[in-house]
Amino acid sequence: MLEKTITMAHGSGGEATERLIREVFCRHFHNEYLDSLNDASSVPGAGRLAMTTDSFVVTPYFYPGGDIGRLAVCGTVNDLLVSGAVPKYLSCGFILEEGLPVDDLDRIAASMAATAGEAGVAIVTGDTKVIEGKGGGGLLINTAGIGFLDESRKVGPDQIKPGDKVIVSGTLGEHHAAILGCRMGMQNDSIFSDNAPLTAMVNALFGAGIPVRAMRDVTRGGLATVLNEFAKSSGLSVTVGEDKLPVLAPVRDFCGILGLDPLYMGNEGKLVAVVAPEAAEQALDIIRRSPFGENAAVIGETGKTYEDAPALYIRTPIGGTRVAGALYGEGLPRIC
């Protein structure tokens, strides 16, 4: 019988550890690779691989629209997808604080398992450590992901050409606003995290033969930071229409109250894609028909630089143009 809260014994490597692994993690992450409980899983695969890793420290670990477990899977899977890889396997490492309710851990593991199934990946190995409690009963999750690279998917900022169109797959800022609202005790029944795996969307784009030049998931630093990275890496300018940026009304109101800019707010279920101009309308239609893409929009285009200085330019509704740099400093709160 598993205890109600995490204790230091659960990190001992002994009977309590084995019971925790079997009664929580194995029960939710069950698959033919994990079930052997070896030090490493042997999985099928060949060809070039993409690998990524990320750590998740968000508080609170339950928030409107999601939790740290769903976030961990989505963040890792989406990083692989936008690199042109087909995600296959995840590892997960849990650092548990003494006093963490086991029911909370069980709920998070269940969420991870459901999200992995949604994304089409398997959690095949992991690790658990317990640290002395400081009264918070918190947890941290590290994930690593492996995907197979499809040689037909050549994506990267070096592929961007002048005149390409910039598409964002949905509205901006929901995850950031959901986390910040929780941290500040601001209840808003209209704002939910957008954390979602983008597997179906990306596969549909490549499956239709869309000439995608570059992709990135819009997480920490927000859309402005991603587009600045595209500009610098490609040596081109990126110009975006301010009135074309999709933002939900509750998020826009939230930003107005706190003086935030949706351009710099993080998401966990959105991507930005740069595509060839002749394919922009088809790409937009595919994204809008994909899960989580119904609010996608073409927001701008790439072009030549001014005075050899690649930058992100924002066209204002009154016809002016301003430069928007990358995020400077820490974009509070921590969203992942």
Legacy VTK file of the C-alpha trace (Angstrom):
# vtk DataFile Version 3.0
C-alpha trace
ASCII
DATASET POLYDATA
POINTS 336 float
0.000 0.000 0.000
1.548 3.284 -1.123
1.860 6.083 1.416
-0.239 9.246 1.074
2.731 11.609 0.732
6.258 11.375 -0.620
8.879 10.585 2.021
12.662 10.392 1.853
12.291 6.590 1.770
10.808 6.892 -1.724
14.203 8.130 -2.910
16.228 5.428 -1.194
16.332 2.986 -4.072
14.760 0.307 -1.893
11.319 -1.166 -1.437
9.531 2.183 -1.136
11.125 3.378 -4.371
10.109 0.223 -6.201
6.556 0.512 -4.900
6.331 4.144 -6.067
7.638 3.257 -9.526
5.322 0.308 -9.981
2.167 1.819 -8.464
2.415 5.252 -10.086
4.760 5.426 -13.072
4.508 1.893 -14.460
0.748 1.929 -14.063
0.403 5.049 -16.228
3.379 4.759 -18.589
2.923 1.034 -19.326
4.507 -0.075 -22.631
6.717 -2.910 -23.860
9.922 -0.878 -23.501
9.371 0.527 -20.013
7.939 -2.608 -18.454
11.303 -4.395 -18.362
12.519 -1.786 -15.833
16.102 -2.062 -17.063
18.606 0.755 -16.548
18.136 1.658 -20.207
15.407 0.821 -22.691
16.226 -0.845 -26.004
14.024 0.627 -28.720
13.855 0.132 -32.501
15.142 2.814 -34.830
17.551 3.668 -37.605
18.843 6.684 -39.485
19.519 10.185 -38.204
18.051 11.151 -34.851
16.988 14.422 -33.264
17.294 14.684 -29.495
16.152 17.375 -27.092
15.898 17.820 -23.341
14.062 20.246 -21.103
13.315 20.788 -17.423
9.994 21.981 -16.033
9.733 23.947 -12.798
6.405 25.758 -13.198
4.348 26.666 -10.140
1.587 26.032 -9.475
1.864 22.587 -11.015
-1.906 22.505 -11.656
-3.289 25.515 -13.526
-6.304 26.336 -15.731
-6.137 24.109 -18.796
-3.255 21.881 -17.782
-0.542 20.781 -15.397
3.220 20.319 -15.257
2.928 16.765 -16.650
1.069 17.769 -19.799
3.417 20.714 -20.146
6.506 18.495 -19.991
5.309 16.193 -22.754
4.064 19.022 -25.000
7.219 21.083 -24.616
9.510 18.192 -25.519
7.410 16.829 -28.376
6.945 20.262 -29.952
10.682 20.978 -29.853
11.264 17.820 -31.905
8.435 18.555 -34.332
9.606 22.045 -35.287
13.109 20.701 -35.949
11.624 18.514 -38.671
11.739 15.289 -36.659
9.055 12.677 -36.037
8.902 12.291 -32.219
9.018 8.711 -30.925
10.395 8.274 -27.404
10.566 10.269 -24.164
12.384 9.845 -20.900
11.197 11.520 -17.724
13.080 12.317 -14.536
11.138 13.340 -11.429
12.622 15.305 -8.524
10.052 15.059 -5.735
9.990 17.109 -2.571
9.244 15.256 0.654
5.603 15.884 1.563
4.277 15.909 -2.011
0.824 14.261 -1.996
0.990 10.965 -3.865
-2.470 11.676 -5.283
-1.054 14.785 -6.974
1.834 12.791 -8.417
-0.569 10.124 -9.649
-2.724 12.757 -11.332
0.323 14.281 -13.036
1.576 10.902 -14.241
-1.877 10.140 -15.658
-1.846 13.467 -17.479
1.598 12.735 -18.944
0.459 9.323 -20.149
-2.661 10.754 -21.791
-0.685 13.546 -23.473
1.975 11.120 -24.717
-0.787 9.042 -26.293
-2.252 12.176 -27.869
1.176 13.075 -29.276
1.972 9.577 -30.531
5.067 9.010 -28.367
6.056 6.469 -25.729
7.636 7.230 -22.354
10.260 4.483 -22.257
12.572 5.263 -19.342
12.869 7.517 -16.332
14.301 8.242 -12.910
13.013 9.422 -9.540
14.802 11.343 -6.807
13.401 12.646 -3.514
14.773 15.728 -1.778
14.167 16.968 1.755
10.977 18.934 2.115
10.788 22.656 2.781
7.058 22.687 3.334
5.999 23.109 -0.270
5.659 19.503 -1.407
6.756 20.489 -4.912
8.195 18.631 -7.866
10.411 19.181 -10.898
10.336 17.179 -14.128
13.098 16.699 -16.684
12.266 15.147 -20.033
14.391 14.105 -22.967
12.941 13.299 -26.353
14.166 11.397 -29.385
12.705 11.656 -32.875
13.628 10.383 -36.309
14.691 12.961 -38.858
12.879 12.857 -42.177
15.394 13.885 -44.843
12.596 15.513 -46.857
11.953 17.965 -44.018
14.673 20.566 -44.449
13.737 23.354 -42.071
15.795 26.105 -40.496
16.311 29.872 -40.626
18.973 29.388 -43.304
16.190 28.244 -45.660
14.218 31.514 -45.374
13.985 33.651 -48.540
12.767 37.223 -49.150
9.014 37.348 -49.665
8.206 34.285 -47.552
5.050 34.462 -45.447
4.945 34.206 -41.652
2.093 32.194 -40.106
1.288 31.840 -36.418
-0.840 28.820 -35.557
-3.140 30.528 -33.061
-3.781 33.166 -30.442
-0.940 34.450 -28.298
-0.295 34.593 -24.581
-2.815 32.169 -23.014
-0.297 29.994 -21.157
1.598 32.986 -19.808
-1.625 34.659 -18.688
-2.965 31.459 -17.084
0.196 30.925 -15.021
0.570 34.582 -14.039
-3.101 34.812 -13.111
-2.715 31.815 -10.789
0.428 33.229 -9.209
-1.283 36.565 -8.554
-4.589 35.089 -7.377
-6.437 36.671 -10.304
-9.304 34.366 -11.210
-10.459 34.527 -14.818
-12.746 31.779 -16.085
-11.996 32.734 -19.709
-8.214 32.181 -19.722
-6.776 28.685 -20.044
-3.316 27.435 -20.942
-2.875 26.432 -24.575
-0.444 23.602 -23.745
-0.901 21.080 -26.557
1.128 18.693 -28.739
1.281 19.912 -32.342
1.929 16.515 -33.933
-1.125 16.409 -36.206
-0.602 19.981 -37.397
3.052 19.555 -38.332
2.502 16.168 -39.951
-0.339 17.609 -42.023
1.855 20.444 -43.304
4.667 18.161 -44.377
2.270 15.488 -45.608
0.754 18.019 -48.022
4.194 18.937 -49.351
4.069 22.522 -48.039
7.478 24.193 -48.553
8.059 25.086 -44.904
11.261 27.098 -44.608
11.475 27.335 -40.801
9.393 26.546 -37.732
9.644 27.263 -34.040
7.285 26.731 -31.118
6.427 30.018 -29.431
7.422 29.481 -25.791
9.595 31.559 -23.470
10.413 34.969 -24.901
7.286 34.998 -27.023
6.735 35.539 -30.724
8.938 38.644 -30.928
11.981 36.745 -29.665
11.439 33.879 -32.128
11.074 36.239 -35.085
14.193 38.168 -34.048
16.091 34.875 -34.054
14.766 34.121 -37.543
15.828 37.562 -38.755
19.354 37.329 -37.378
19.922 33.757 -38.556
18.580 34.373 -42.060
20.051 37.851 -42.519
16.624 39.164 -43.542
14.029 41.453 -42.024
10.675 40.196 -40.742
7.723 42.578 -40.907
4.525 41.812 -39.000
1.187 43.650 -38.967
0.236 44.556 -35.403
-3.460 44.323 -36.275
-2.935 40.816 -37.693
-1.706 39.306 -34.418
-4.391 36.951 -33.038
-5.049 37.584 -29.336
-8.142 36.515 -27.405
-10.102 39.376 -25.851
-9.665 38.135 -22.237
-5.901 37.892 -22.744
-5.787 41.341 -24.347
-7.704 42.744 -21.359
-5.349 40.920 -18.969
-2.377 42.475 -20.768
-3.966 45.917 -20.571
-4.401 45.652 -16.799
-0.807 44.530 -16.181
0.976 46.410 -18.958
2.048 43.256 -20.822
2.686 42.842 -24.563
1.359 39.630 -26.188
4.392 39.692 -28.494
6.576 38.736 -25.519
4.231 36.353 -23.728
4.913 32.637 -23.752
2.756 29.879 -25.180
2.982 26.097 -24.991
0.820 25.020 -27.914
1.579 27.425 -30.739
4.116 27.471 -33.546
5.273 30.045 -36.044
6.042 28.844 -39.556
7.757 30.615 -42.426
6.494 29.230 -45.735
6.958 29.960 -49.435
4.531 32.715 -50.518
2.749 30.606 -53.116
1.854 28.021 -50.444
0.746 30.414 -47.692
-3.014 30.097 -48.203
-2.861 26.309 -48.438
-0.676 26.135 -45.331
-3.063 28.408 -43.447
-6.022 26.216 -44.406
-4.209 23.054 -43.270
-3.291 24.593 -39.923
-6.815 25.884 -39.325
-8.223 22.407 -39.986
-5.727 20.799 -37.593
-6.287 20.367 -33.847
-5.362 23.576 -31.961
-4.984 25.628 -35.169
-8.441 27.140 -35.699
-7.233 30.704 -34.989
-4.147 30.617 -37.218
-3.273 33.738 -39.209
-0.806 35.019 -41.781
0.797 37.861 -39.860
3.652 39.112 -42.042
6.458 38.464 -44.462
10.225 38.444 -44.798
12.212 40.955 -46.829
15.551 42.594 -47.390
17.284 44.277 -44.489
17.633 47.994 -43.891
21.224 49.175 -43.554
22.340 45.529 -43.306
20.662 45.171 -39.913
18.270 42.182 -39.745
15.390 43.042 -37.433
11.733 42.520 -36.604
9.508 45.388 -37.731
5.952 45.946 -36.514
3.504 47.795 -38.767
1.105 49.777 -36.607
-2.597 50.227 -37.479
-2.000 53.920 -38.269
0.688 53.156 -40.844
3.848 53.590 -38.804
6.641 51.078 -38.300
8.600 50.263 -35.164
11.413 47.895 -34.348
10.668 45.138 -31.818
13.718 43.557 -30.237
14.022 40.209 -28.484
12.908 39.862 -24.883
15.348 41.550 -22.526
15.694 40.218 -18.988
13.477 37.632 -17.332
9.952 37.216 -18.669
8.134 36.593 -15.388
6.624 34.337 -14.273
8.465 31.156 -15.166
6.014 29.452 -17.503
7.589 26.029 -17.810
LINES 1 337
336 0 1 2 3 4 5 6 7 8 9 10 11 12 13 14 15 16 17 18 19 20 21 22 23 24 25 26 27 28 29 30 31 32 33 34 35 36 37 38 39 40 41 42 43 44 45 46 47 48 49 50 51 52 53 54 55 56 57 58 59 60 61 62 63 64 65 66 67 68 69 70 71 72 73 74 75 76 77 78 79 80 81 82 83 84 85 86 87 88 89 90 91 92 93 94 95 96 97 98 99 100 101 102 103 104 105 106 107 108 109 110 111 112 113 114 115 116 117 118 119 120 121 122 123 124 125 126 127 128 129 130 131 132 133 134 135 136 137 138 139 140 141 142 143 144 145 146 147 148 149 150 151 152 153 154 155 156 157 158 159 160 161 162 163 164 165 166 167 168 169 170 171 172 173 174 175 176 177 178 179 180 181 182 183 184 185 186 187 188 189 190 191 192 193 194 195 196 197 198 199 200 201 202 203 204 205 206 207 208 209 210 211 212 213 214 215 216 217 218 219 220 221 222 223 224 225 226 227 228 229 230 231 232 233 234 235 236 237 238 239 240 241 242 243 244 245 246 247 248 249 250 251 252 253 254 255 256 257 258 259 260 261 262 263 264 265 266 267 268 269 270 271 272 273 274 275 276 277 278 279 280 281 282 283 284 285 286 287 288 289 290 291 292 293 294 295 296 297 298 299 300 301 302 303 304 305 306 307 308 309 310 311 312 313 314 315 316 317 318 319 320 321 322 323 324 325 326 327 328 329 330 331 332 333 334 335
